[in-house]
Amino acid sequence: MAALRDEAAKLVQSLAIERVRILDAEPTYQTSVSSVYQRIALETVLNLGTTEAGIDCMRLSRARLRSILSLPRGGQLVSLVAQVTPQVGSHWGPRKRDLAALAALAAEREA
C-alpha cells in the first residue's frame, strides 16, 4: 500500500494538481459491495497519495456540489451537467468526465 501511495503522490505532484475532490455516489445508488471494491481501493490510494503530497483532498457530497454550483436540489446530478459546462472530448459521459468536471468546478469555486 505504501508503494501505491508513493506512486499516487508522485503522479499528482508531476501534474501540478492543486486540489482533489472525490464525488460521492448518488444517495439512492444501490449495488453490491463487491462491485465497488475497485472504486473504493482507487479512491483510497488517491486520497493517501494526495495527502502524502500535501495536496488538498476531500470527499464531496452531491448535495454540497449542488449548493456550490447553485444547482437545483431535485433530479439526478448527471441531468444537470449541461447547465454548467459544455461537453468536452469523446469520453465525456454520462457519469464519467462530466461529473468529474462538476466536482473540479466546485473545488475551484470553494478555493
N, CA, C and O atoms as CSV, one atom per row, in Angstrom:
chain,resi,resn,atom,element,x,y,z
A,1,MET,N,N,0.828,-1.186,0.000
A,1,MET,CA,C,0.000,0.000,0.000
A,1,MET,C,C,0.876,1.255,0.000
A,1,MET,O,O,0.530,2.252,-0.634
A,2,ALA,N,N,1.992,1.211,0.698
A,2,ALA,CA,C,2.885,2.367,0.751
A,2,ALA,C,C,3.434,2.697,-0.632
A,2,ALA,O,O,3.557,3.871,-0.983
A,3,ALA,N,N,3.764,1.677,-1.420
A,3,ALA,CA,C,4.287,1.920,-2.763
A,3,ALA,C,C,3.229,2.565,-3.657
A,3,ALA,O,O,3.542,3.461,-4.441
A,4,LEU,N,N,1.987,2.116,-3.543
A,4,LEU,CA,C,0.901,2.729,-4.316
A,4,LEU,C,C,0.684,4.175,-3.890
A,4,LEU,O,O,0.488,5.053,-4.731
A,5,ARG,N,N,0.718,4.417,-2.604
A,5,ARG,CA,C,0.571,5.781,-2.079
A,5,ARG,C,C,1.657,6.684,-2.644
A,5,ARG,O,O,1.382,7.793,-3.100
A,6,ASP,N,N,2.901,6.193,-2.609
A,6,ASP,CA,C,4.026,6.982,-3.098
A,6,ASP,C,C,3.906,7.274,-4.594
A,6,ASP,O,O,4.216,8.378,-5.041
A,7,GLU,N,N,3.458,6.287,-5.363
A,7,GLU,CA,C,3.273,6.499,-6.804
A,7,GLU,C,C,2.161,7.509,-7.069
A,7,GLU,O,O,2.285,8.343,-7.967
A,8,ALA,N,N,1.081,7.442,-6.300
A,8,ALA,CA,C,-0.009,8.413,-6.452
A,8,ALA,C,C,0.489,9.812,-6.102
A,8,ALA,O,O,0.137,10.784,-6.771
A,9,ALA,N,N,1.300,9.917,-5.066
A,9,ALA,CA,C,1.860,11.218,-4.672
A,9,ALA,C,C,2.746,11.774,-5.788
A,9,ALA,O,O,2.656,12.957,-6.116
A,10,LYS,N,N,3.589,10.942,-6.366
A,10,LYS,CA,C,4.448,11.390,-7.467
A,10,LYS,C,C,3.614,11.859,-8.653
A,10,LYS,O,O,3.927,12.871,-9.280
A,11,LEU,N,N,2.561,11.126,-8.955
A,11,LEU,CA,C,1.716,11.461,-10.094
A,11,LEU,C,C,1.038,12.819,-9.909
A,11,LEU,O,O,1.094,13.666,-10.800
A,12,VAL,N,N,0.405,13.029,-8.767
A,12,VAL,CA,C,-0.299,14.307,-8.569
A,12,VAL,C,C,0.682,15.473,-8.491
A,12,VAL,O,O,0.359,16.582,-8.919
A,13,GLN,N,N,1.869,15.237,-7.953
A,13,GLN,CA,C,2.885,16.296,-7.930
A,13,GLN,C,C,3.380,16.612,-9.336
A,13,GLN,O,O,3.556,17.781,-9.680
A,14,SER,N,N,3.606,15.589,-10.151
A,14,SER,CA,C,4.116,15.807,-11.507
A,14,SER,C,C,3.103,16.539,-12.379
A,14,SER,O,O,3.481,17.229,-13.326
A,15,LEU,N,N,1.835,16.395,-12.069
A,15,LEU,CA,C,0.779,17.074,-12.828
A,15,LEU,C,C,0.427,18.438,-12.246
A,15,LEU,O,O,-0.446,19.132,-12.767
A,16,ALA,N,N,1.105,18.823,-11.167
A,16,ALA,CA,C,0.872,20.114,-10.501
A,16,ALA,C,C,-0.583,20.295,-10.094
A,16,ALA,O,O,-1.148,21.379,-10.241
A,17,ILE,N,N,-1.180,19.234,-9.584
A,17,ILE,CA,C,-2.569,19.283,-9.132
A,17,ILE,C,C,-2.629,20.042,-7.813
A,17,ILE,O,O,-1.823,19.798,-6.915
A,18,GLU,N,N,-3.567,20.947,-7.698
A,18,GLU,CA,C,-3.689,21.782,-6.503
A,18,GLU,C,C,-4.699,21.238,-5.500
A,18,GLU,O,O,-4.512,21.382,-4.292
A,19,ARG,N,N,-5.762,20.619,-5.988
A,19,ARG,CA,C,-6.776,20.079,-5.083
A,19,ARG,C,C,-7.528,18.955,-5.784
A,19,ARG,O,O,-7.631,18.922,-7.011
A,20,VAL,N,N,-8.048,18.038,-4.978
A,20,VAL,CA,C,-8.779,16.886,-5.497
A,20,VAL,C,C,-10.089,16.771,-4.729
A,20,VAL,O,O,-10.122,16.927,-3.508
A,21,ARG,N,N,-11.153,16.501,-5.449
A,21,ARG,CA,C,-12.440,16.211,-4.827
A,21,ARG,C,C,-12.920,14.865,-5.346
A,21,ARG,O,O,-12.950,14.623,-6.552
A,22,ILE,N,N,-13.293,14.002,-4.425
A,22,ILE,CA,C,-13.817,12.688,-4.770
A,22,ILE,C,C,-15.324,12.752,-4.564
A,22,ILE,O,O,-15.803,12.863,-3.435
A,23,LEU,N,N,-16.059,12.680,-5.656
A,23,LEU,CA,C,-17.506,12.845,-5.629
A,23,LEU,C,C,-18.191,11.587,-5.106
A,23,LEU,O,O,-17.959,10.487,-5.607
A,24,ASP,N,N,-19.030,11.763,-4.100
A,24,ASP,CA,C,-19.805,10.647,-3.563
A,24,ASP,C,C,-20.825,10.166,-4.588
A,24,ASP,O,O,-21.247,10.922,-5.463
A,25,ALA,N,N,-21.209,8.924,-4.470
A,25,ALA,CA,C,-22.250,8.361,-5.335
A,25,ALA,C,C,-23.601,8.986,-4.985
A,25,ALA,O,O,-23.769,9.584,-3.922
A,26,GLU,N,N,-24.559,8.833,-5.901
A,26,GLU,CA,C,-25.922,9.293,-5.612
A,26,GLU,C,C,-26.404,8.601,-4.340
A,26,GLU,O,O,-26.144,7.412,-4.153
A,27,PRO,N,N,-27.100,9.321,-3.465
A,27,PRO,CA,C,-27.575,8.715,-2.218
A,27,PRO,C,C,-28.503,7.527,-2.438
A,27,PRO,O,O,-28.599,6.650,-1.580
A,28,THR,N,N,-29.182,7.488,-3.576
A,28,THR,CA,C,-30.120,6.394,-3.856
A,28,THR,C,C,-29.482,5.253,-4.637
A,28,THR,O,O,-30.155,4.274,-4.958
A,29,TYR,N,N,-28.179,5.365,-4.951
A,29,TYR,CA,C,-27.483,4.342,-5.735
A,29,TYR,C,C,-27.414,3.044,-4.949
A,29,TYR,O,O,-27.022,3.031,-3.782
A,30,GLN,N,N,-27.797,1.961,-5.597
A,30,GLN,CA,C,-27.757,0.661,-4.944
A,30,GLN,C,C,-26.970,-0.322,-5.791
A,30,GLN,O,O,-27.177,-0.436,-7.000
A,31,THR,N,N,-26.071,-1.024,-5.134
A,31,THR,CA,C,-25.278,-2.050,-5.805
A,31,THR,C,C,-24.728,-2.994,-4.738
A,31,THR,O,O,-24.894,-2.754,-3.542
A,32,SER,N,N,-24.082,-4.049,-5.172
A,32,SER,CA,C,-23.466,-4.961,-4.217
A,32,SER,C,C,-22.137,-4.398,-3.758
A,32,SER,O,O,-21.494,-3.637,-4.481
A,33,VAL,N,N,-21.730,-4.765,-2.577
A,33,VAL,CA,C,-20.452,-4.300,-2.046
A,33,VAL,C,C,-19.303,-4.756,-2.937
A,33,VAL,O,O,-18.363,-3.996,-3.172
A,34,SER,N,N,-19.368,-5.975,-3.431
A,34,SER,CA,C,-18.272,-6.495,-4.250
A,34,SER,C,C,-18.084,-5.697,-5.538
A,34,SER,O,O,-16.976,-5.662,-6.075
A,35,SER,N,N,-19.125,-5.062,-6.042
A,35,SER,CA,C,-18.994,-4.306,-7.287
A,35,SER,C,C,-18.302,-2.962,-7.100
A,35,SER,O,O,-17.914,-2.333,-8.084
A,36,VAL,N,N,-18.139,-2.510,-5.868
A,36,VAL,CA,C,-17.488,-1.220,-5.637
A,36,VAL,C,C,-16.108,-1.353,-4.984
A,36,VAL,O,O,-15.496,-0.341,-4.642
A,37,TYR,N,N,-15.616,-2.561,-4.808
A,37,TYR,CA,C,-14.293,-2.752,-4.200
A,37,TYR,C,C,-13.199,-1.993,-4.939
A,37,TYR,O,O,-12.375,-1.328,-4.311
A,38,GLN,N,N,-13.183,-2.085,-6.258
A,38,GLN,CA,C,-12.127,-1.432,-7.041
A,38,GLN,C,C,-12.203,0.081,-6.876
A,38,GLN,O,O,-11.176,0.736,-6.700
A,39,ARG,N,N,-13.409,0.641,-6.931
A,39,ARG,CA,C,-13.552,2.092,-6.766
A,39,ARG,C,C,-13.067,2.528,-5.387
A,39,ARG,O,O,-12.352,3.523,-5.265
A,40,ILE,N,N,-13.448,1.798,-4.365
A,40,ILE,CA,C,-13.042,2.142,-3.001
A,40,ILE,C,C,-11.517,2.082,-2.880
A,40,ILE,O,O,-10.904,2.957,-2.267
A,41,ALA,N,N,-10.915,1.055,-3.461
A,41,ALA,CA,C,-9.452,0.916,-3.403
A,41,ALA,C,C,-8.758,2.072,-4.120
A,41,ALA,O,O,-7.806,2.645,-3.592
A,42,LEU,N,N,-9.224,2.416,-5.310
A,42,LEU,CA,C,-8.606,3.504,-6.070
A,42,LEU,C,C,-8.779,4.854,-5.364
A,42,LEU,O,O,-7.848,5.658,-5.319
A,43,GLU,N,N,-9.952,5.093,-4.824
A,43,GLU,CA,C,-10.183,6.343,-4.105
A,43,GLU,C,C,-9.296,6.433,-2.865
A,43,GLU,O,O,-8.806,7.509,-2.523
A,44,THR,N,N,-9.095,5.312,-2.203
A,44,THR,CA,C,-8.240,5.285,-1.009
A,44,THR,C,C,-6.796,5.595,-1.370
A,44,THR,O,O,-6.148,6.401,-0.702
A,45,VAL,N,N,-6.288,4.965,-2.419
A,45,VAL,CA,C,-4.913,5.218,-2.854
A,45,VAL,C,C,-4.749,6.675,-3.283
A,45,VAL,O,O,-3.748,7.308,-2.949
A,46,LEU,N,N,-5.721,7.209,-4.018
A,46,LEU,CA,C,-5.656,8.605,-4.435
A,46,LEU,C,C,-5.655,9.535,-3.222
A,46,LEU,O,O,-4.877,10.487,-3.167
A,47,ASN,N,N,-6.511,9.262,-2.269
A,47,ASN,CA,C,-6.575,10.077,-1.060
A,47,ASN,C,C,-5.259,10.017,-0.287
A,47,ASN,O,O,-4.757,11.050,0.155
A,48,LEU,N,N,-4.704,8.839,-0.123
A,48,LEU,CA,C,-3.431,8.698,0.579
A,48,LEU,C,C,-2.294,9.402,-0.162
A,48,LEU,O,O,-1.452,10.052,0.456
A,49,GLY,N,N,-2.277,9.267,-1.493
A,49,GLY,CA,C,-1.226,9.890,-2.290
A,49,GLY,C,C,-1.287,11.401,-2.262
A,49,GLY,O,O,-0.255,12.061,-2.137
A,50,THR,N,N,-2.485,11.961,-2.376
A,50,THR,CA,C,-2.598,13.418,-2.341
A,50,THR,C,C,-2.247,13.957,-0.958
A,50,THR,O,O,-1.637,15.020,-0.836
A,51,THR,N,N,-2.625,13.236,0.062
A,51,THR,CA,C,-2.273,13.649,1.423
A,51,THR,C,C,-0.763,13.615,1.605
A,51,THR,O,O,-0.180,14.540,2.171
A,52,GLU,N,N,-0.136,12.561,1.131
A,52,GLU,CA,C,1.329,12.431,1.206
A,52,GLU,C,C,2.017,13.584,0.472
A,52,GLU,O,O,3.065,14.067,0.902
A,53,ALA,N,N,1.417,14.018,-0.637
A,53,ALA,CA,C,1.994,15.099,-1.441
A,53,ALA,C,C,1.635,16.488,-0.899
A,53,ALA,O,O,2.088,17.501,-1.432
A,54,GLY,N,N,0.832,16.529,0.145
A,54,GLY,CA,C,0.437,17.815,0.717
A,54,GLY,C,C,-0.624,18.543,-0.098
A,54,GLY,O,O,-0.739,19.766,-0.025
A,55,ILE,N,N,-1.390,17.797,-0.866
A,55,ILE,CA,C,-2.428,18.365,-1.722
A,55,ILE,C,C,-3.779,18.205,-1.044
A,55,ILE,O,O,-4.084,17.159,-0.471
A,56,ASP,N,N,-4.577,19.253,-1.119
A,56,ASP,CA,C,-5.913,19.261,-0.543
A,56,ASP,C,C,-6.779,18.204,-1.222
A,56,ASP,O,O,-7.002,18.270,-2.431
A,57,CYS,N,N,-7.267,17.236,-0.460
A,57,CYS,CA,C,-8.119,16.172,-0.989
A,57,CYS,C,C,-9.269,15.944,-0.026
A,57,CYS,O,O,-9.063,15.720,1.167
A,58,MET,N,N,-10.495,16.005,-0.563
A,58,MET,CA,C,-11.684,15.791,0.270
A,58,MET,C,C,-12.752,15.062,-0.526
A,58,MET,O,O,-12.790,15.135,-1.754
A,59,ARG,N,N,-13.609,14.366,0.184
A,59,ARG,CA,C,-14.814,13.809,-0.425
A,59,ARG,C,C,-15.799,14.954,-0.593
A,59,ARG,O,O,-15.808,15.892,0.204
A,60,LEU,N,N,-16.617,14.880,-1.615
A,60,LEU,CA,C,-17.596,15.917,-1.905
A,60,LEU,C,C,-18.958,15.268,-2.089
A,60,LEU,O,O,-19.154,14.458,-2.994
A,61,SER,N,N,-19.889,15.629,-1.229
A,61,SER,CA,C,-21.235,15.088,-1.385
A,61,SER,C,C,-21.915,15.772,-2.562
A,61,SER,O,O,-21.557,16.893,-2.925
A,62,ARG,N,N,-22.867,15.117,-3.139
A,62,ARG,CA,C,-23.591,15.703,-4.265
A,62,ARG,C,C,-24.425,16.890,-3.812
A,62,ARG,O,O,-24.614,17.844,-4.567
A,63,ALA,N,N,-24.921,16.836,-2.593
A,63,ALA,CA,C,-25.684,17.979,-2.072
A,63,ALA,C,C,-24.786,19.204,-1.948
A,63,ALA,O,O,-25.202,20.313,-2.285
A,64,ARG,N,N,-23.565,19.016,-1.470
A,64,ARG,CA,C,-22.624,20.135,-1.339
A,64,ARG,C,C,-22.235,20.665,-2.719
A,64,ARG,O,O,-22.152,21.878,-2.913
A,65,LEU,N,N,-21.996,19.773,-3.673
A,65,LEU,CA,C,-21.668,20.190,-5.027
A,65,LEU,C,C,-22.802,21.025,-5.615
A,65,LEU,O,O,-22.551,22.074,-6.208
A,66,ARG,N,N,-24.039,20.576,-5.459
A,66,ARG,CA,C,-25.189,21.331,-5.959
A,66,ARG,C,C,-25.251,22.714,-5.322
A,66,ARG,O,O,-25.552,23.699,-5.995
A,67,SER,N,N,-24.970,22.784,-4.042
A,67,SER,CA,C,-25.003,24.061,-3.339
A,67,SER,C,C,-23.926,25.006,-3.877
A,67,SER,O,O,-24.206,26.172,-4.154
A,68,ILE,N,N,-22.722,24.515,-4.022
A,68,ILE,CA,C,-21.605,25.344,-4.500
A,68,ILE,C,C,-21.871,25.862,-5.902
A,68,ILE,O,O,-21.574,27.017,-6.204
A,69,LEU,N,N,-22.435,25.009,-6.769
A,69,LEU,CA,C,-22.667,25.385,-8.164
A,69,LEU,C,C,-24.059,25.974,-8.394
A,69,LEU,O,O,-24.441,26.247,-9.532
A,70,SER,N,N,-24.813,26.168,-7.315
A,70,SER,CA,C,-26.171,26.734,-7.398
A,70,SER,C,C,-27.070,25.932,-8.335
A,70,SER,O,O,-27.784,26.496,-9.163
A,71,LEU,N,N,-27.024,24.627,-8.192
A,71,LEU,CA,C,-27.861,23.741,-8.999
A,71,LEU,C,C,-29.109,23.340,-8.215
A,71,LEU,O,O,-29.091,23.344,-6.984
A,72,PRO,N,N,-30.188,22.996,-8.911
A,72,PRO,CA,C,-31.397,22.555,-8.223
A,72,PRO,C,C,-31.140,21.307,-7.380
A,72,PRO,O,O,-30.253,20.510,-7.684
A,73,ARG,N,N,-31.916,21.152,-6.335
A,73,ARG,CA,C,-31.740,20.022,-5.426
A,73,ARG,C,C,-32.347,18.730,-5.954
A,73,ARG,O,O,-31.945,17.645,-5.534
A,74,GLY,N,N,-33.297,18.825,-6.858
A,74,GLY,CA,C,-34.001,17.643,-7.346
A,74,GLY,C,C,-33.379,17.027,-8.581
A,74,GLY,O,O,-32.606,17.669,-9.292
A,75,GLY,N,N,-33.724,15.771,-8.826
A,75,GLY,CA,C,-33.259,15.055,-10.004
A,75,GLY,C,C,-31.845,14.540,-9.857
A,75,GLY,O,O,-31.148,14.850,-8.891
A,76,GLN,N,N,-31.430,13.745,-10.834
A,76,GLN,CA,C,-30.072,13.209,-10.813
A,76,GLN,C,C,-29.085,14.275,-11.271
A,76,GLN,O,O,-29.371,15.057,-12.177
A,77,LEU,N,N,-27.950,14.295,-10.646
A,77,LEU,CA,C,-26.924,15.286,-10.939
A,77,LEU,C,C,-26.492,15.241,-12.400
A,77,LEU,O,O,-26.247,16.281,-13.010
A,78,VAL,N,N,-26.399,14.059,-12.951
A,78,VAL,CA,C,-25.948,13.901,-14.330
A,78,VAL,C,C,-26.857,14.661,-15.301
A,78,VAL,O,O,-26.397,15.086,-16.361
A,79,SER,N,N,-28.109,14.835,-14.966
A,79,SER,CA,C,-29.032,15.545,-15.860
A,79,SER,C,C,-28.820,17.059,-15.825
A,79,SER,O,O,-29.408,17.775,-16.635
A,80,LEU,N,N,-28.006,17.553,-14.915
A,80,LEU,CA,C,-27.784,18.994,-14.764
A,80,LEU,C,C,-26.452,19.475,-15.332
A,80,LEU,O,O,-26.180,20.675,-15.332
A,81,VAL,N,N,-25.633,18.567,-15.808
A,81,VAL,CA,C,-24.287,18.917,-16.270
A,81,VAL,C,C,-24.311,19.999,-17.341
A,81,VAL,O,O,-23.529,20.947,-17.281
A,82,ALA,N,N,-25.195,19.866,-18.312
A,82,ALA,CA,C,-25.235,20.810,-19.432
A,82,ALA,C,C,-25.561,22.239,-18.986
A,82,ALA,O,O,-25.277,23.187,-19.718
A,83,GLN,N,N,-26.148,22.405,-17.809
A,83,GLN,CA,C,-26.434,23.745,-17.291
A,83,GLN,C,C,-25.158,24.452,-16.835
A,83,GLN,O,O,-25.132,25.675,-16.700
A,84,VAL,N,N,-24.109,23.677,-16.600
A,84,VAL,CA,C,-22.886,24.228,-16.024
A,84,VAL,C,C,-21.733,24.293,-17.021
A,84,VAL,O,O,-20.983,25.269,-17.040
A,85,THR,N,N,-21.590,23.263,-17.843
A,85,THR,CA,C,-20.436,23.181,-18.730
A,85,THR,C,C,-20.797,22.422,-20.007
A,85,THR,O,O,-21.619,21.506,-19.970
A,86,PRO,N,N,-20.189,22.796,-21.136
A,86,PRO,CA,C,-20.439,22.061,-22.376
A,86,PRO,C,C,-19.676,20.738,-22.381
A,86,PRO,O,O,-18.753,20.538,-21.592
A,87,GLN,N,N,-20.072,19.843,-23.277
A,87,GLN,CA,C,-19.374,18.571,-23.438
A,87,GLN,C,C,-17.966,18.831,-23.963
A,87,GLN,O,O,-17.763,19.652,-24.857
A,88,VAL,N,N,-16.997,18.116,-23.391
A,88,VAL,CA,C,-15.605,18.260,-23.804
A,88,VAL,C,C,-15.024,16.871,-24.038
A,88,VAL,O,O,-14.921,16.081,-23.100
A,89,GLY,N,N,-14.651,16.568,-25.254
A,89,GLY,CA,C,-13.988,15.304,-25.550
A,89,GLY,C,C,-14.934,14.145,-25.775
A,89,GLY,O,O,-16.138,14.243,-25.542
A,90,SER,N,N,-14.362,13.044,-26.233
A,90,SER,CA,C,-15.159,11.874,-26.596
A,90,SER,C,C,-15.531,10.989,-25.409
A,90,SER,O,O,-16.433,10.159,-25.528
A,91,HIS,N,N,-14.869,11.143,-24.286
A,91,HIS,CA,C,-15.163,10.317,-23.105
A,91,HIS,C,C,-15.960,11.108,-22.074
A,91,HIS,O,O,-15.802,10.898,-20.871
A,92,TRP,N,N,-16.803,12.002,-22.533
A,92,TRP,CA,C,-17.468,12.958,-21.661
A,92,TRP,C,C,-18.438,12.315,-20.683
A,92,TRP,O,O,-18.371,12.622,-19.492
A,93,GLY,N,N,-19.300,11.475,-21.102
A,93,GLY,CA,C,-20.283,10.960,-20.150
A,93,GLY,C,C,-21.261,10.040,-20.827
A,93,GLY,O,O,-21.019,9.632,-21.963
A,94,PRO,N,N,-22.315,9.707,-20.206
A,94,PRO,CA,C,-22.733,10.170,-18.869
A,94,PRO,C,C,-22.008,9.433,-17.749
A,94,PRO,O,O,-21.561,8.296,-17.899
A,95,ARG,N,N,-21.915,10.112,-16.649
A,95,ARG,CA,C,-21.315,9.598,-15.406
A,95,ARG,C,C,-19.825,9.283,-15.550
A,95,ARG,O,O,-19.322,8.330,-14.955
A,96,LYS,N,N,-19.141,10.081,-16.333
A,96,LYS,CA,C,-17.695,9.914,-16.486
A,96,LYS,C,C,-17.049,11.261,-16.217
A,96,LYS,O,O,-17.097,11.771,-15.098
A,97,ARG,N,N,-16.454,11.828,-17.237
A,97,ARG,CA,C,-15.767,13.108,-17.065
A,97,ARG,C,C,-16.725,14.256,-16.828
A,97,ARG,O,O,-16.326,15.305,-16.323
A,98,ASP,N,N,-17.997,14.065,-17.190
A,98,ASP,CA,C,-18.969,15.127,-16.947
A,98,ASP,C,C,-19.113,15.401,-15.453
A,98,ASP,O,O,-19.115,16.560,-15.037
A,99,LEU,N,N,-19.233,14.368,-14.656
A,99,LEU,CA,C,-19.347,14.545,-13.203
A,99,LEU,C,C,-18.011,14.974,-12.598
A,99,LEU,O,O,-17.976,15.745,-11.639
A,100,ALA,N,N,-16.925,14.475,-13.156
A,100,ALA,CA,C,-15.603,14.908,-12.682
A,100,ALA,C,C,-15.414,16.403,-12.921
A,100,ALA,O,O,-14.835,17.098,-12.086
A,101,ALA,N,N,-15.900,16.898,-14.056
A,101,ALA,CA,C,-15.793,18.333,-14.349
A,101,ALA,C,C,-16.595,19.152,-13.339
A,101,ALA,O,O,-16.139,20.206,-12.894
A,102,LEU,N,N,-17.781,18.677,-12.977
A,102,LEU,CA,C,-18.574,19.390,-11.968
A,102,LEU,C,C,-17.844,19.420,-10.633
A,102,LEU,O,O,-17.818,20.453,-9.963
A,103,ALA,N,N,-17.254,18.301,-10.242
A,103,ALA,CA,C,-16.514,18.265,-8.971
A,103,ALA,C,C,-15.318,19.210,-9.019
A,103,ALA,O,O,-15.029,19.882,-8.029
A,104,ALA,N,N,-14.623,19.273,-10.141
A,104,ALA,CA,C,-13.481,20.177,-10.284
A,104,ALA,C,C,-13.922,21.640,-10.227
A,104,ALA,O,O,-13.258,22.466,-9.601
A,105,LEU,N,N,-15.028,21.953,-10.871
A,105,LEU,CA,C,-15.545,23.336,-10.815
A,105,LEU,C,C,-15.946,23.710,-9.387
A,105,LEU,O,O,-15.692,24.826,-8.935
A,106,ALA,N,N,-16.566,22.779,-8.693
A,106,ALA,CA,C,-16.948,23.031,-7.303
A,106,ALA,C,C,-15.715,23.260,-6.434
A,106,ALA,O,O,-15.707,24.154,-5.588
A,107,ALA,N,N,-14.681,22.461,-6.639
A,107,ALA,CA,C,-13.439,22.623,-5.876
A,107,ALA,C,C,-12.820,23.976,-6.143
A,107,ALA,O,O,-12.323,24.631,-5.227
A,108,GLU,N,N,-12.848,24.399,-7.401
A,108,GLU,CA,C,-12.269,25.688,-7.781
A,108,GLU,C,C,-13.051,26.848,-7.144
A,108,GLU,O,O,-12.460,27.821,-6.676
A,109,ARG,N,N,-14.351,26.735,-7.134
A,109,ARG,CA,C,-15.170,27.809,-6.536
A,109,ARG,C,C,-15.057,27.841,-5.030
A,109,ARG,O,O,-15.211,28.895,-4.413
A,110,GLU,N,N,-14.788,26.693,-4.432
A,110,GLU,CA,C,-14.619,26.617,-2.981
A,110,GLU,C,C,-13.309,27.232,-2.525
A,110,GLU,O,O,-13.202,27.718,-1.399
A,111,ALA,N,N,-12.313,27.210,-3.402
A,111,ALA,CA,C,-10.956,27.637,-3.025
A,111,ALA,C,C,-10.873,29.106,-2.656
A,111,ALA,O,O,-9.796,29.598,-2.320
